[in-house]
Amino acid sequence: MNIILFDGAERENLLPLTFTRPVAALRIGILTIKEKWELSLKTSVSFLTQNYLRKKFPFKTEKRNYLINGSVFPNKSLICEIKKLEAGELLIKNNKPIAACIKDFRVETINFEHFDDFKLIQSESDFSQIKFPWDIFSLNGQEIENDFKLITKGRKSQKLSPAVSTNQAENIFLEAGAKVEFATLIPDNGYIYIGKDAEIMAGSIVKGSFALCEHSVLKIAAKIYGPTTVGPYSKVGGEVNNCVIQGYSNKGHDGFLGNSVIGEWCNLGADTNNSNLKNNYAEVKLWNYTKKGFIKSGLQFCGLIMGDHSKCGINTMFNTGTVVGVSANIFGSGFPRNFIPSFSWGGASGFTTYKLPKVFETAKLVMQRRNIESDETEQAILKEIFKQTEEFRTQY
């Protein structure tokens, strides 16, 4: 099967996280959505995404292609339905496209808004799907469990140090090179996964479910409430509750982060705090790029959504339900607005535009620290996002 994960209508509602990646490149649980499909189907998959992202995230076609909505998570029932599809058939659920079988090379011309081009098949499967950024932390516990079972099936964990306090060692899995000493791990009937060469430092207390991906570090005396995921090559300290950090990002010091999603290449300065509950306990509203305004989340607890390459300085305070775009730089006292456009520079006292030459300079330095080059492809993506988000910076 040649599998291509396409960006559906959900992509716009998942901005700013999907400005810099296809929907299926988002991490939830332990794995990205792409990795979930690859492990479930035992094959490599590619992306059908926005034109400006295709050089970094190319797609591969064959004579027979299965296109799957990248916001959907695999399960046995859904996979069975997809495998039964014949060429020209479209699997739908609640009148939304889920998967299609296409027998030619014209994959990029497919328009799933015109169902007349397909024979429709109604899906009977119950599956999970992300439609808004807050779905990522809301569904994270379920996905840590699913990914834990998928990854560890038939495998044996590295031995847990006797210096680690736990009451449920069978629900903890350590990959090769993982290091945990003088910490407390409490799966609490959930699961704790420690990736390859990851480290939990002394004095840390982790209440599951929790995933610490490869080469990431929990710093001394971190306090983690699950379900929380720390993506690869990240450093986290302080207090964290029900968050997903996509990867390559740091929250290295004390401060509270709750009910939040943080992109890649982000840095939260020392003693950064976010509110995840309004003082009047009211439903939280968040900025939505499709509506170009604030929409109801249906949640009482909702914190910070931060796009890739954004940074905040020491003692930054974020209001409940703040959305920060790509490559924003936030600093100063007081609470900044709860929608901060991409390429913004400033804080509560006001913003100016973070100019591209400075953006590229910072990105290069930050990525070099992880031995990754900020090349022309990365810069072209940021240039295009800068252009697409210009209208939101006119309100300064």
HELIX and SHEET records of a PDB file:
HELIX    1   1 GLU A   10  ASN A   13  1                                   4    
HELIX    2   2 VAL A   23  ALA A   25  5                                   3    
HELIX    3   3 ILE A   33  LEU A   41  1                                   9    
HELIX    4   4 ASN A   51  LEU A   53  5                                   3    
HELIX    5   5 LYS A   76  LYS A   83  1                                   8    
HELIX    6   6 VAL A  107  THR A  109  5                                   3    
HELIX    7   7 PHE A  115  ASP A  117  5                                   3    
HELIX    8   8 TRP A  134  SER A  138  1                                   5    
HELIX    9   9 ASN A  140  THR A  152  1                                  13    
HELIX   10  10 ALA A  169  ASN A  171  5                                   3    
HELIX   11  11 LEU A  356  GLN A  368  1                                  13    
HELIX   12  12 GLU A  376  GLN A  388  1                                  13    
HELIX   13  13 GLU A  390  ARG A  393  1                                   4    
SHEET    1   A 6 VAL A  45  LEU A  48  0                                        
SHEET    2   A 6 ASN A   2  PHE A   6  1                                        
SHEET    3   A 6 ASN A  65  ASN A  69  1                                        
SHEET    4   A 6 LYS A  96  ILE A 102 -1                                        
SHEET    5   A 6 GLU A  89  LYS A  93 -1                                        
SHEET    6   A 6 LYS A 119  GLN A 122  1                                        
SHEET    1   B 9 ILE A 172  LEU A 174  0                                        
SHEET    2   B 9 ILE A 192  ILE A 194  1                                        
SHEET    3   B 9 PHE A 210  LEU A 212  1                                        
SHEET    4   B 9 THR A 228  VAL A 230  1                                        
SHEET    5   B 9 VAL A 244  GLY A 247  1                                        
SHEET    6   B 9 VAL A 261  GLU A 264  1                                        
SHEET    7   B 9 LEU A 304  MET A 306  1                                        
SHEET    8   B 9 THR A 322  VAL A 324  1                                        
SHEET    9   B 9 PHE A 339  ILE A 340  1                                        
SHEET    1   C 5 LYS A 179  VAL A 180  0                                        
SHEET    2   C 5 GLU A 199  ILE A 200  1                                        
SHEET    3   C 5 VAL A 217  LEU A 218  1                                        
SHEET    4   C 5 LYS A 235  VAL A 236  1                                        
SHEET    5   C 5 ASN A 250  LYS A 251  1                                        
SHEET    1   D 5 THR A 184  ILE A 186  0                                        
SHEET    2   D 5 ILE A 205  LYS A 207  1                                        
SHEET    3   D 5 LYS A 223  TYR A 225  1                                        
SHEET    4   D 5 GLU A 239  ASN A 241  1                                        
SHEET    5   D 5 PHE A 256  GLY A 258  1                                        
SHEET    1   E 5 ASN A 267  LEU A 268  0                                        
SHEET    2   E 5 LYS A 311  CYS A 312  1                                        
SHEET    3   E 5 ASN A 329  ILE A 330  1                                        
SHEET    4   E 5 SER A 344  GLY A 347  1                                        
SHEET    5   E 5 GLY A 350  THR A 353 -1                                        
SHEET    1   F 2 ASN A 273  ASN A 274  0                                        
SHEET    2   F 2 MET A 317  PHE A 318  1                                        
SHEET    1   G 2 LYS A 285  ASN A 288  0                                        
SHEET    2   G 2 GLY A 293  LYS A 296 -1                                        
END                                                                             
